[in-house]
Amino acid sequence: MTDAIRQAVKDILGACHPLEIILYAEKRTMSTGKLKAFSLCVIAPEGTDCRSLRTRLHLVLSADVPVSLSVYTTEEWDRLRADETSYAAWIARKGQVVYGTAT
């Protein structure tokens, strides 16, 4: 995990109390392998306004590369993860938990 990703996780933890944060994509330059962008999925407690939280998180992120965020409540995450064709299920299969139950 790069310093930029570690810092993004730290920024998120400073702004909210997620149950999990999952890294599910990294884009790197072909010539140097330098990180160009990355994607994180944030699993928030039930009752969280995910749209508002995603906006707030984008404002607190200090990464110097673009960060894509997907934010789900635990209920949404569990329901969508059960559907093998959903984006959440793809994230669960391909992603790496960088904060939470599997770390």
C-alpha positions as CSV (number, residue, x, y, z in Angstrom):
1,M,0.0,0.0,0.0
2,T,1.4,3.4,-1.0
3,D,1.8,6.5,1.2
4,A,-1.0,8.2,-0.7
5,I,-3.4,5.3,0.0
6,R,-2.4,5.2,3.7
7,Q,-3.0,9.0,3.9
8,A,-6.4,8.6,2.3
9,V,-7.4,6.0,4.8
10,K,-6.2,8.2,7.6
11,D,-8.2,11.2,6.2
12,I,-11.3,9.0,6.0
13,L,-10.9,7.8,9.6
14,G,-10.5,11.4,10.7
15,A,-13.8,12.3,9.1
16,C,-16.0,9.3,10.0
17,H,-16.1,5.9,11.6
18,P,-16.4,3.3,8.9
19,L,-16.6,-0.4,9.5
20,E,-14.4,-1.2,6.6
21,I,-12.4,0.5,3.9
22,I,-11.6,-1.6,0.8
23,L,-9.0,-0.7,-1.9
24,Y,-10.3,-2.1,-5.2
25,A,-8.4,-0.3,-7.9
26,E,-5.1,1.4,-8.6
27,K,-4.0,3.1,-11.8
28,R,-0.3,3.4,-12.4
29,T,1.8,4.9,-15.2
30,M,3.2,2.3,-17.6
31,S,6.7,3.7,-17.7
32,T,7.4,4.3,-14.0
33,G,4.7,2.4,-12.1
34,K,3.9,5.7,-10.3
35,L,0.3,5.8,-8.8
36,K,-2.0,7.9,-10.9
37,A,-5.4,7.2,-9.2
38,F,-7.1,4.8,-6.9
39,S,-10.5,3.7,-5.7
40,L,-11.8,3.0,-2.2
41,C,-15.0,1.6,-1.0
42,V,-16.2,2.8,2.5
43,I,-18.7,0.7,4.4
44,A,-20.5,3.0,6.8
45,P,-22.8,2.2,9.8
46,E,-26.5,1.8,9.2
47,G,-28.4,5.1,9.0
48,T,-25.5,7.0,7.4
49,D,-26.4,9.3,4.5
50,C,-24.0,7.9,2.0
51,R,-24.4,10.7,-0.6
52,S,-23.5,13.4,2.0
53,L,-20.7,11.3,3.5
54,R,-19.1,10.7,0.0
55,T,-19.1,14.5,-0.6
56,R,-17.6,15.2,2.8
57,L,-14.9,12.5,2.3
58,H,-13.9,14.0,-1.1
59,L,-13.5,17.4,0.6
60,V,-11.2,15.9,3.4
61,L,-9.0,13.7,1.1
62,S,-5.5,15.2,0.8
63,A,-4.2,12.8,-1.9
64,D,-2.4,14.4,-4.8
65,V,-4.0,11.9,-7.2
66,P,-7.7,11.4,-8.1
67,V,-9.6,9.1,-5.6
68,S,-12.8,7.4,-6.5
69,L,-15.1,6.6,-3.6
70,S,-18.0,4.2,-3.3
71,V,-19.9,4.5,-0.1
72,Y,-22.4,1.9,1.2
73,T,-24.2,1.3,4.5
74,T,-23.8,-2.1,6.0
75,E,-27.4,-3.1,4.9
76,E,-26.8,-1.9,1.3
77,W,-23.4,-3.7,1.3
78,D,-24.7,-7.0,2.5
79,R,-27.7,-6.9,0.2
80,L,-25.8,-5.9,-2.9
81,R,-22.8,-8.2,-2.2
82,A,-25.2,-11.1,-2.3
83,D,-26.0,-10.3,-5.9
84,E,-23.1,-11.7,-7.9
85,T,-23.8,-9.3,-10.8
86,S,-23.6,-6.1,-8.6
87,Y,-20.7,-3.7,-8.4
88,A,-20.5,-4.3,-4.7
89,A,-20.0,-8.0,-5.3
90,W,-17.2,-7.2,-7.8
91,I,-15.6,-4.9,-5.2
92,A,-15.8,-7.7,-2.5
93,R,-14.2,-10.2,-4.9
94,K,-11.4,-8.0,-6.2
95,G,-10.7,-5.6,-3.4
96,Q,-8.4,-5.7,-0.4
97,V,-9.6,-4.6,3.0
98,V,-7.2,-1.9,4.2
99,Y,-9.2,-1.0,7.3
100,G,-11.7,-3.1,9.3
101,T,-12.5,-6.7,10.0
102,A,-10.0,-8.3,7.7
103,T,-7.0,-6.2,8.6
